[in-house]
């Protein structure tokens, strides 16, 4: 009486082009995510790994905790860092954040 009849629409065939177009925004978002977030992070990790592998005694470094010191010995996974006269600490290589230019520490 007050409600009109509802009729089903004719079933449309699945068009290959329209299904590809529906995935296009998702593919575009992944491409943008890759170039803005993933690729720069991988580059930064590669640079950090090269810096840590190149550590040698005498290098002046900054650790993740903000401690400045001079590398006294390098082993497989650890390094010894002299932070003051007669004070050495043992750190993991990955704790080094930055290698300072020679002569920065006095």
N, C-alpha and C positions, 0 to 999 in steps of 0.2 A: 504494500500500500504506500508507505512513505519511502521505502528503500527501493532504488532502481536495481535492475538486474545487472550483474557483473559478468562480462564475457571475457574469456581467456584470449590472449593475443596469439597470433600464429607464431609457431616456433621458428626462429631464425637459425640458419645454418651457422656453425662456428667458422668464422672467417679467419684465416691464418694471419692476415695483415692486422686485423683488429686485436688479436691476442698478443702479437708482437708489440703493438703500440701500448697495450696495457702494462707490459713489463718495461717499457722504455724509461719511465720516470724512476723506477727502482734501480735500473742499470746506471742511469745518470747520477743518482745519489751515491751509489757505491763508488763510481769513478771520482766524484768530487771528494768523498771521504778519503779515498786512497791518496789523492794528490795533496790534500790539505793536512791530513793527520798521520796516516800510516807511513808514507814515504819519508817525510822529514824526521820522524821518530827513528826509523831504521837507519837513516844517514847519521843521526846523532849517536846512536848506539855503536855504529861502526867506528866513528871517530874516537869515542871514549875507549873502546877496546884497543885501538891502535895506540892511543896515548898510554894506557896502562901497560901494554906489552913493551913499550919503549922506555919504561922507567929504568934508570940507572943510578948507581950511587953518586951522590953529589947533586942530584936534582932537588930543587926547592919546590915543595908541593903544598897544596891546601887540601885538607880532608873534608869529608862530608859533614863532620861535626864542627868545621871551622878552625881546626888546629893547623897552624903553619909550622913547617919543619923541613929539615934536610934529610934526604934518604941516605942511610948509611949502608944498608945491605938489602939485596933483593933475592928472594927465593921463589919457588914455584908459585905459591898462592899468597905469600905474605911478604911484607917489607918491614924493615926497621926504620923508624923516623926519629931523628934527634930533634927534640923540641926546645931544649935548653942544654947548657953545659952539663954533661953527666946524666942527662935524663933522656932515655930512649923509650919509645913505645913501639909495640908490634901491631901492625894493622893488616887487614886484607888489602890486596891490590885494588880491588873494586871500590874501596873507600876513598881513593884519591879522586878528587873532582877536577883539579886544575894543576898544571905544572907552571910554576912562575918563572919569569926570566931570571937568569943567573945574576946574583948580587942583590936580589930584592931583600933577602933576610940578612941581618948584620950580626 
